[in-house]
Amino acid sequence: PDLTGHEKFGLGNVKYNISGIHVTAVELPSASISLLPGSGIKLVIGNASLTIDMNWNIRTWMFKDSGRSRVHISKVFVTAIFSMARDNTGPTSISLTSCRTTSGDIDIRLNGKS
């Protein structure tokens, strides 16, 4: 979905809109899934990266600008634990018990009129 909002900076408000968000690349060089006896599943993703392209525009009382942007996030690490439950009356249910995510580098390229 598009992101629209405003932030107050110094002497005025900045209105922004981010649209046309597309994930253009995902790399998962290290991923593993393991069973946790009696409790569930552990998912570990290491050193992943993600590239996102989008349109942006901002407006303040002094100026407005718009353009395209590319965001590259690298050195992403995720550890997630899922619990599984099953009773005799229905299918197995899976729920997220815990999740930890860190990222190392974020590179943002803005192309606009200014």
C-alpha positions as CSV (number, residue, x, y, z in Angstrom):
1,P,0.0,0.0,0.0
2,D,1.0,3.6,-0.4
3,L,2.4,5.6,2.5
4,T,1.0,9.1,3.1
5,G,1.5,11.4,6.0
6,H,3.2,14.5,7.5
7,E,5.9,15.3,9.9
8,K,6.7,18.5,11.7
9,F,10.3,19.8,11.2
10,G,11.5,23.1,12.5
11,L,9.3,25.8,11.2
12,G,6.8,23.8,9.3
13,N,5.2,20.6,8.2
14,V,6.5,18.2,5.5
15,K,3.8,16.3,3.7
16,Y,4.9,13.1,1.9
17,N,3.5,10.4,-0.3
18,I,5.3,7.1,-1.2
19,S,3.6,5.1,-3.9
20,G,4.2,2.4,-6.4
21,I,6.3,0.3,-3.9
22,H,7.8,-2.7,-5.6
23,V,10.2,-5.3,-4.2
24,T,12.6,-5.8,-7.2
25,A,15.2,-8.2,-5.6
26,V,15.5,-10.5,-2.6
27,E,18.6,-12.5,-1.8
28,L,18.6,-15.2,0.9
29,P,22.1,-16.7,0.8
30,S,21.8,-18.4,4.1
31,A,18.5,-19.8,5.4
32,S,17.7,-22.7,7.6
33,I,14.6,-24.3,9.2
34,S,14.9,-26.6,12.2
35,L,12.4,-28.4,14.3
36,L,12.2,-27.6,18.0
37,P,11.0,-30.8,19.7
38,G,7.7,-30.4,21.5
39,S,7.4,-26.7,20.6
40,G,7.6,-25.7,17.0
41,I,9.8,-24.5,14.2
42,K,12.8,-22.1,14.1
43,L,13.6,-20.1,11.0
44,V,17.0,-18.4,10.6
45,I,17.9,-16.2,7.7
46,G,21.4,-14.7,7.6
47,N,23.0,-12.0,5.5
48,A,19.9,-11.4,3.3
49,S,19.3,-8.3,1.1
50,L,16.3,-6.6,-0.3
51,T,15.9,-3.9,-3.0
52,I,12.7,-1.8,-3.2
53,D,11.8,0.8,-5.9
54,M,9.1,3.5,-5.4
55,N,7.8,6.9,-6.3
56,W,7.9,9.7,-3.8
57,N,6.8,13.3,-3.4
58,I,7.2,15.8,-0.7
59,R,5.6,19.2,-0.1
60,T,6.5,22.0,2.4
61,W,5.4,25.6,2.5
62,M,8.6,26.5,0.7
63,F,8.9,23.9,-2.1
64,K,7.7,20.6,-3.5
65,D,9.5,17.8,-5.2
66,S,8.9,14.3,-6.5
67,G,10.8,11.5,-8.2
68,R,11.8,7.9,-8.0
69,S,13.7,6.1,-5.3
70,R,15.6,2.9,-4.8
71,V,16.3,1.5,-1.4
72,H,18.8,-1.4,-0.9
73,I,18.8,-3.0,2.6
74,S,21.7,-5.5,3.2
75,K,23.1,-7.6,6.1
76,V,19.6,-8.5,7.2
77,F,19.4,-11.2,9.9
78,V,16.1,-12.8,11.0
79,T,15.3,-15.4,13.7
80,A,11.7,-16.4,14.0
81,I,10.1,-19.1,16.2
82,F,6.8,-20.6,15.3
83,S,4.7,-22.7,17.7
84,M,2.5,-25.4,16.4
85,A,-0.7,-26.7,18.0
86,R,-3.0,-29.5,16.9
87,D,-6.1,-30.9,18.5
88,N,-8.2,-33.9,17.4
89,T,-10.9,-31.7,15.9
90,G,-9.1,-29.7,13.3
91,P,-6.0,-28.9,11.4
92,T,-2.6,-27.9,12.8
93,S,-2.4,-24.2,13.7
94,I,0.9,-22.2,13.5
95,S,1.5,-18.9,15.3
96,L,4.5,-16.7,15.5
97,T,6.0,-16.9,19.0
98,S,9.0,-14.6,18.6
99,C,10.8,-12.7,15.9
100,R,14.1,-10.7,15.9
101,T,15.3,-8.8,12.9
102,T,18.4,-6.7,12.4
103,S,19.8,-4.9,9.4
104,G,23.3,-3.6,8.8
105,D,23.3,-1.2,5.8
106,I,20.6,0.9,4.1
107,D,21.4,2.7,0.9
108,I,18.8,5.2,-0.3
109,R,19.0,6.8,-3.8
110,L,16.6,9.6,-4.5
111,N,16.1,10.9,-8.1
112,G,14.0,14.0,-8.3
113,K,13.6,17.4,-10.0
114,S,15.7,19.3,-7.5
